[in-house]
Amino acid sequence: MGKELYIGGDKDDVRFRLSGTICRYKGRPGYIGDTRGASVYFQDLVNQGEGYKVIDHRDGDFDYRSPPLGYMNYGGNACYLSRIPDRDNQKMGLGQHVIDARPSLEDRRSWFVSVEMGKCILGEHPSLEEALKLLNEDEAESVAFHRHFALSKLNAKVFGIHYRGRLVGLREGEAFRLLEAQDVSFIEPILRKAGIMV
């Protein structure tokens, strides 16, 4: 992006628009903890041990557009994150207040600035086989294996296939099948690409 945010030398506008949001630098998602003049303090979400980097918001590698969301694996559950339209929002990065999480993450404070959030934005999820293993070994209640798909354990023998937060199919034994829905023809090729034959 590299576009200057403030007009007429008002550098407080940078703080107002970016502080407390998630932006990207060189494609990596990070939390903007604070600003100083034209610079932002950027903490990489996936490599949090690196601490904050000081970056000029006008740098061509700095991107304050809202990043992609989808499923995030957090605390043994797959939570589907989507943006809520908010005309009053004047932030440039992604703010926690414009994210809807299903199931809700209201009681969990640290999810927004987490490694799991960084992996969600990057689209890094376990493989289908890894997801099945986590569920079979009771290490999770549900696991996302794709930005838009997750598996959940419905009972000891049946897993649910979820697409963007809603149940669209089942896995009984080794066989997957889709439930009747209007968008089955749309979902089927995406599932095949993710490794599920229905």
Steps between C-alpha positions, in 0.01 A plus 500: 500500500743765619240778494529787747204503741515845645407831342661833577766356730257355758694189598248421776286373213745210457449401865123540476468289183756225567562457875339182635447343158647216298684596182752318280866564431665304218191280501531411871211593734590707804345701780556877507557574866577871469628763262753780506471756225488312170634179661303209641606239756427171322494163683499198266211281619658166406855583618413693816836430661661747260342794683387821334650635177488872427365549147410813303133465402588645157735206428388320181505167688259625769136413429219635717218349295285250688654151471309183405330312783330160529542217745739537793596205721501632856480315831389168350226655285470622144351850506380662178600867483332747267492878473196695614414797277548817706459837332610681815832314509781743412785256563711401203627162626287214629351579841366243745167683524415428133546122524217255557616164641293180487505355762546814703841596638369777729621331816851447360701821502825406332373345175536817291875537556585130478710265290174327405361827358818543296466149360133566419594806295779310324266207430723254689290207622569135584447251217180297486691200638641705788152637578353150510781384729442790744128417513551125533746552787259745673756782483239734351122534468527643150789570263525720191695343216434779246419871513130418450464138622516329838420162651325447833435187702122451521531164678750213523438391140376808315683821409333813368635692200456874545519764229533861619347418835211276396461124483498385136604134517585193704779247521372161608771235518731582209232648271418869461160622382347842457164598645239640265559870447469759225875548470604130488623536140717791611635329814577161341796611281653699788481193724662284231785750473539484882528119483144388576326280243122523534 
